[in-house]
Amino acid sequence: MLAKGSELKSHKLPIVKEYLASRVFALSGQNVHLCYQCQKCAAGCPVIDAMSFGPEQLLRLVAMDQEQVVLTSRDIWLCAGCYTCWTRCPNEINISAVMDALRQIAIRDGYPAGERDAFLFHRLFLNVIKYLGRSHEALMLGTFKLRSRVPFVNDLQAGLGLFLRRKIPILPGTSGAVKDVRRIYQRSR
């Protein structure tokens, strides 16, 4: 009971920093603290040679709350999302989901992509999926080359070889579920 004349003062709660690992867990459901650095993920990673840290070191940096280092790293943008790391992890950490979460956090917090044109590529990829209901490599590559600073002729010979072997169709097909994909896309925004 309050004494006569005393007033109930509102107490402000202290501002509590949300740790990077907690933010990653909220978005991906993955606990980076389970990683014990066995490096099985790195041994199978197809893009490890292009990475600055590699998947196991990146998980350690997230666990150590090295937000600036992680969110400006090129590694989160280079991840191929192939899930090889997840299949090799003895603790079943879905590192691809962690990388997705880190990209989302980096975008939300206004960090520039650590890899030149990576954000452009991701945005173009999602737009192709949105409008066709599926991926189309020739459309993706052509649009990316036109909108990025990458010279158009860099991959011309490889692309021509793929086209001649009928690995990449010139005209995009559409998925029978384009409307469903667009609905999913709109719900995720």
N, C-alpha and C positions, 0 to 999 in steps of 0.2 A: 504494500500500500504506500502511496506517495504521501510525503509529509505536506501539510498545508502550505501553500505558496510555492511549492516546488513544481517545476514543469518537467514533463517528459521530453527529453531532448532526443532528437532523431540521431541515431548513430549511423554513420556511413560505414559501409563495409569496405575493408581494404580492397584495393584492386589486385586481383590475383592474375598473374600471367598464365596464359594457357600455353602449355608446353607443346612443341612441335609433334612429339610422339602422340600426345593426346588428340591433337587435331587430325593426324594421320589415322589414328584408330577410329575416330568419329566418322571419317569419310570412307575408310576401306575395311574396317573391322579387323585390321591386322595389328598384332602387338609386336613392334620391332624389338622390344626388350627380350623376346624369346631367342633372338639370334645369338649364337655363341661362336660366330666367326669361323665356321668349319671350311668356308670358301668353296663348298660344292656348287653354289649358285654361280660363282665367278668362273669355275672350271667349265661350265656349260654355256655361258653367256656368249651369244654370237657377235655382240658388239663391244666386248670387253676391251679390245685393242684401241677403240676410239674413245673410251671413257677415261675420265680423269681419276676417278676413285674406284669404280666397280661397285656391284650391288651390295656386297657385304660391308664394305667401308662406308657406303652411303647410309646403310641401316644403322651403323655405329654412330655416324654423325647426327642422324635424326635422334637416336637415343640420348646423345650428349647435348641435344638442343642447340646444335650449331646451325640455326635457322638461315642466316645470311649465306653461309657457305653452301648449304644444301640447295636453297631455293634459287641461287644464281648459278648452280652447277649445270654444265652441259649434259651430265649423265641422265638427269631426269627427262630430258628431251630426246636423248639418243635411244632410250629403252625401246626395243622392238615389240614389246608386249607379247612375246612368244611363249611365255609361261615355262620355259625350260628351267628357270631358277626355282619356280614353285614345285615342279616335279622332282627336283633334286634335293630340296630342303628337308632335312630330317625333322624339323619342327613345323613343316607345312606352312611356312610364311609365304603368302602370295605377294612376292616382291613386285610383280607387275601392277597389282592393285595399289601397292604403296607408291609406286612411281606415278600412277594416275592421280592419286590423292595429292602428291607433292606438286604435280603440274597444276592441279586445281587451286591449291593454296597459293602457289607462285602467281598465278593469274589474278586471283582475288586480292592478293596483297600488293599487286602492282610491280612485281619483279619482272625485269626483262628476261626473255628466254635466254638461257645460257648457250644455246646453239643458234647461230644465225639462221633466220627464216623458219625455225622450227614451229613457232606459233602460227605463222602463215600456212605451213603445211598441214598442221592439225585442223585449222579452221577450214581449209579447202577440202580436206578429207571428209570432215563432218558434213559439209554442204553437199558434196557429191552423194554421200549416203542418204542425206535428207531428200534430195530431189530424184535420185534413181532407185533408192531402196537397196542399193548395193554399191560396192566399190567398182570403179572402172579405171584401170591403170593409165590408159592413153589419155583420157580426159584429165586425170589428176596430174600427170606429168606435164602435159601441155599447158594447163592452167598455171601450175606451179612455176614453170619456166618463164611464162609471160609476166607473172606478177612478182617474181623474185629477181635477185641480182645474179642468178646463176645463168651463165651463157647457154643459149638454147641448143647449141651444137655439141655440148659436152657429151651427151649420151646418145647421140644420133645413130652411131654405128650399132651399139648394143640394142637400141630400140628397133632399128630396122631388122636386125637379125631375129628378134622376138616376133616381130610382125610377120616376117617371111615364113617362120616356122609355125605360124598361127597360134602363138601363145598369148598375144594381146590383140583383141579385136579393135578395129578402128571405131566402129559405131557402138555406142553403149546400149546394152539391153537394160530393161527395167525389171525389177522384181515384181512378182505378183502381189507383193504386200507393201507397195509404196505408201499407201494411206496409213497402214499400221505403223510403218517406220516413222512417218511424219508425226503421227500421234505420240509415239514414244519420244521423239525428239522434242516436241512441244512440252510434254509432261516433265522432261528432265531440266527444262530451263527454269 
